[in-house]
């Protein structure tokens, strides 16, 4: 028995020594990644344990932000078992991979979201804070992470936001947009189906009332139901969702839909009898009615209207889509909790009321 134990002990020691020799061949030198390698497997070969983090920390510039993504042919520096690096390895130049360079650039690049003008009181470069919604989004990003680089730019072609710029991944997001009922996609316009299929939405930043506006002496000013608008000519600016119109049966050819580039074009068309009704957010309409001096001419139908929410949207294919929404949602929740959201909104609405009465 004793002899057997001696032999077993000797064999165990020999195996241990052989394993140590194998590990010594892998550690303290460079290693080229081959098919099937992971940092965990490399660590097990080099150190006989799963200490992959030591390898990752020594090669973060080469690997990038994701330790699970290493490429075949990549040269890694394998620290010694005690964590030190051989001088030759430390001084040897290591070329970062294209993926690592891209990841590093993406990490330092600011998040850039876009909006546009002609949407008071929500977004317009001429307004304090560039508009209430702009101020909410900018503040949310700052509250979530003051160190994060975050920019808001204005691109006035609203249709281009979702049809061109975000699909091309030129920007991280856009605002403000309404969210169609994506569970009823078959009843939506092609434009709204695109929103459902290709975009993710933040938590709602603000609620609006989409109303109907007509001249005081018009039958549409006192319509009791949506069917009373059948056959009318309705103006809704481009970029605005038509989901609530579609849901109410107010789609072509039941109605004639006009989609001008500017909100003010709708009011000009209404005053020249080129359209019968304007479908527009109540706050935006009120601002335009006041600025155009049409308070005695145009009224909101008090029987029709629908509450909708406004969001920041991101293209689902953008690599930072989740990061952008997480940042803004975190900041928004903090603003609501602290009362800062209410302060920004109430201040903006008071300014609008003062402007409307002047």
N, C-alpha and C positions, 0 to 999 in steps of 0.2 A: 504493500500500500504506500509506504513512504517513498519507495522508488518511483512508483507511478506518479505521486504528487510532485516529486522533483522534476520528472520529465515534463509534466503538465506545466509546472511553474516556469521551467526553462523555455518551453515552447511559447508560453504567453509573453515572456520577456522578449523573446525573439520576434514575435509578431508585433509587439509594441515598438520595438526598435525599427523594424521594417516600415511600419506605418509612419514613424517619425521621420525616417529617411525620405519616404515618399512625400511627406508634407514639406520637408525642407527643400525638395526639388521644386515645389510649386510656389512656396512663399518667398518673400524677399527678392522678387524678380518681376519682370514683365510677363504678361500672359495674353495670348491672342485668342479671342473668343471663337469657338467652333460651333458647329451645328448641335443643337440640343442643350447648349450651356444656359444656365441661369446663374445669378450671383450666389444663390444658395448652394447650387451644385459646386461651383468653383470654390466657395468657402469650405465646403465639406472636404474637397480634395486637398486644399491648402492647409487647413487647420484641424481637420477631423471634427469640425463642429459647424453650426449654422451661423457663424459670425459674419454674415454677408455685409452687415452695416459698415464694418471696418473697410471693406473693399469699396463700397459705394462712396463713403466719405472721402476716400483717397482719389476717387475718379469722377467726382460729381461734375466737373467741367466737361469731361468727355461724354459721360452718360446722359446728362441733362436732369430734368426734374423728376423723372419717373424711373425708380430703380428696377422696375420690371421690364424695361425696354433696353436691352443691349443688342448690338448688331454683330453679325458674323464678321470676323476680321478686325473687330475693334481691339486695340491694344490697351490692356488694363494694367495698372500698377498694383502689385500685391504686397501689402505691407508685411513686415516680419510678424511673428507670433506675438511679440510684445507691443505691436502697434507702430514701431519705428519704421522709417523708410531708408533703404540703402542710399548712400550718397549718389551713386550712379543713376539710380532710378529717380531720385528727387530732381536731379538736374537735367534729366533727359527730357527733351521737348515732347509734348503729347498733343497731337492734333485733335481738336474736338470734332466730333461727327457733324454732318450737316444738320441732323435732327437736333443735336445738342445746341448748335448755334441758333437754329430757329427757335428752340424752346427758350433760350436765354433772351433772345430779342423780344419774344412775345411776353416774357415775364416783366421786362423793363418798359415795354411800350405802354402808353396810356390807354385806358378804355375810352373810346370815343363814340358817343351816341349823337344822333342828329334829330333835329326838329325843323320847323319852318315858321315863316312869318304869317301874318294875316289870320291869326287865330286868337284874338284877344278875348278874355283876359288871360288865356292860358299860355300862349307863346307868341312873342313878338319882340324883336330886338329894340323897339322903341319904348317898351314898357319897363318900369322898375324891375330889376332882377331878370329882365328879358321874359317876363311873364310869370304868372303864378305857378304853372305846371313846371316850367323850367327851374324855378327856384326850389320847388319841392324835390325834383330829381337831383339837382346839384347838391342840395343839403343832405339828402338821403345818402348819397355816395360818400360825402365827407363824414357824416356821423358814423357810418359803418367802418370806415378805414381812412383816417386823416392822411395817412402816408401814401395811399393809393393815388396814382395819377389818373385823373378823370377829366374829360373834356366834353363840352357840348358845342356842336357846330350847327349852323343854320343852312339848310338846303331847301330852297323855296318850291321846288318841283315835288309836291307831295306824292304824286303817283310813283315817281322814281324811287322813293324810299323803299317800298316793298316790292316793286317790280324789277328794279335794276340794282340799286346800291347795296342793299342788304343781301340779296342772292349772290352778288359778286364778292361778298365778305369784305367790302370796302370799309364798313363801319360795324361797330359791335351791337348797336341797337338803334331804335327810333321811338319817338313819342310825340304826342299822345294818340293812341288808337283805341277804338272800341273793340270788343271781343264778340264775334258772332256766336250764335248757338250752334256749336260744332256738332252737337248730337242730331241736328236737323240739316246736315250738310246738303242733302238733295234739294232742299228748298232755297238754298243760298245762291247768290250770284257767283259767277266765276271768280270775281275779285275776292269775295268773302271766303269762298272755298279755298283759295290760295292761302289766306290767313290761317285757316284751320289746319291745312296740310303742312305748311312750311314754317310756321312761327310758334314760339312759346311766349307766354305772357307773364308779366310780373304780377304781383298782388295789385289790386286796384288802388290807384293813387287818388282818384276823385270820382264822384258821381255827377252826372249831368242829366238834364231833361231834354230829350230831343222833341222839339215842338213843331207846330205848323203855324205859319204866318201868312196872313192875307191882308188885302186892303179892307178898310173898315166897312165899305159898302158892298163887299163881296159875300156871296152865299157861302163861300168856304170859310169865312171867319166865324160862322156859327154852326158849322157842320157838327152833327152829333155822333157820327160813327165814320169809320174809315171808308165804308162803301160810298159815303156821300162825296168822296173825293175821286171816285171812278170817273174817268174821262177828262180829268183835269191835267194841266201842264204843271209839273212839279220841278222846282229847281233845287238841286243839292250839289254843292261844290265838289269838284273832283278830290279824291282822296278820302272822302267821308264814306263810311260803310253804309250800304243800303239794306242791311240785314233787317232792320225794323220795318222798312217799307215793304220788303219782300214778304215778311211774315204777315203783314196786314193785307196782302194781296195787291199792293200798290207797285206793281211791276209792269214794264212794257209787255204787251200792247194795251193793257188796261188803262195805263196812264202814259203820258209823254214825259220822259225824264230828260232834264237839261243838266249838264255837268260842266259849268264854267270853271276856269282856273282860280278866280278870285271870289271871295264871299260877297264883296260889294257888287259884283256883276249880277248876282241873284236879285238884289234889291233894285238895281237899275232896270232889270228885266221885268220885275213886278210893277214898277211905276210906269213902265211904257206898255204894260199889258201884253208883254211877250210871254209871260208865265202867269199862272193863277195862284200858285202856292209856293212858299219856300219851306223846305224841311231843314231845320237847323237847330243846333244846340241853343237853348234859351239865353244863356249868358252871352254867347257870341252874337246872337241876333240882337239882343238888347244893346250891346256895345255899338253895333253898326247902325241901328235905328237912331240911337242918340247922336252919333258922330255925323250922320247924314241929315239930321234934322227932320226925321220922318215920324216922329212920335204921334203926330195927329193924323197920319195917313195909314199906318200899318199896325195891326194888332195881332196878338197871339191867340189862336183858338184855345179856349179854356177847356174844351171837352176832349181834346185829343192830345196825346203826348205820351212819352215813355221814358222811364229812368234807365240810363245806361251808365256803365263805368268806363273809365279811361285808364289805359295801361301803357307801360313800356313794353315793346316787343323786341325779340331777338330771333334771328334766323337759326333754326334747329341745327344747321350744319356748321355754324361758326364754332371754332374750337373753344372760344371763351363765353359761349352762350350761358352756361350754368354759372360761371363765375360772375358774369354781369348781373344776372337776375339775383343771385345770392347776395351780392353787394347791396343792390338797391332795396331788396326786400328786408334785409337786416336793418338798414338805415331807416326805412319807412316805419317799421315796427317801433324802433326807438323814438322816432319823432312823434308818433301817435301817443306812445306811453308818456313822453315828457310834456306833451302839450304843444310842442313846437309846430306840428302840422297845423293845428287849429289857429295858431298865431299867424302863420304865413297866409293861410287861406282867408282869415277874417280881414287881415290888413289889405290884401289884394281886392277883396270884394268891397270894402269901404272905399278904396280908391276909385273903383269902378262906379259906385253909386254917386260919389262926389262929381266925377266926370260927367255922368249922365244928367245931373241936375244943373251943371254950369252951361 
